[in-house]
């Protein structure tokens, strides 16, 4: 009986051992398969990493090649201005080695005059506006000040946090020099135009005075003498001839007065701007051309500097001539408003208006400088001109100029 129990126990142990061996073999087979599969996946992953690394390396190489061969100046730096990267063009422009520029401050390359403005341009970069451009001066290696245009970009992380800045720059010194030369040339032309206008007005005044003092007075005297001769003659036929000559002289005197008014206003020199404009309206607009006119003056009138009076009078005169020749107007109104610091003159008509709203670069058809010339003359005396007009609604031109003390108070 004991032998049988022992045999049974041996058989049970043998069966258990067999089951354990079978389980182990199955587990080992599956484990080996999993290990093999995992190793295969790891190998594939490693290959992908190697391939991706090679692609990134190639991409970086291409990117660096593009950056290094770019003629633009490229640099990156931290928030405090410490440079972290520069390309070849940047090094060549400042004539410094890359190792000398890295870890130096970008602001050391900018003239002190422009540092604060550059700081403001940089700090203006935000996650909402990460890209801006500006122009500023830089100090070249030879000590000369040159101009550069920079496109500034903020480098941000995924959360929008600031990592640093990257700049792309280009030397625009030649362009700036060309722009300055053009501005100087334009200013020279403006100064020349202003001087020509002043010279023209002086010559107009001189000729008008000559006409008034010599031709006008001589003609008036001749008419007086004819009147005396008429009284002394008893011959009716001679009297008729003298009357005809007197009438002709009257027409010549009137025509001479018109020429004098067209040349220059003698009233401007004697009485001032407002009386001169009112007289010109009366003689040239109403009497000569038969248009309705209206002159309105508000505020306390004063005498102005000669140049300012000439500029304002000549500008108003040209506006009135333009209205007569081109506006097809029935009425012209001139309003003068005197203020403590400025004088405002409004010239308006009820004519056909201007299709383009009255551009200031138009040239008058009678050969003058036109609206552009008036605008420039007003600018030269510190004033300005505004035009309001639409087709079929007339033209309204506003001249505004600063005034000081009464320039003729002691005259």
ABEGO torsion letter per residue (X at the ends): XAAAAAAAAAAAAAAAAAAAAAAAAAAAAAAAAAAAAAAAAAAAAAAAAAAAAAAAAAAAAAAAAAAAABABBBBBBBAAGBBABBBAAAAAAAGBBAAAABGBBAAAABBAAAAAAAAAAAAABBAABABBBBBBBBBBAAGBBBBBBBBBBBBBBAAGBBAEBBBBBBBAAAAAAAAAAAAAAAAAAAAAAAAAAAAAAAAAAAAAAAAAAAAAAAAAAAAAAAAAAAAABABAAAAAAAAAAAAAAAAAAAAAAAAAAAABBAAAAAAEAAAAAAAAAAAAAAAAAGBBBBBBBBEBBBBBBAAAAAAAAAAAAAAAAAAAAAAGBABBBBBBBBBAABBBBBBBBABAEBAAGGBAABBBAAGBAEAAAAAAAAAAAGBBBBBBBBBGAEBBBBBBBBBBBBAAAAX
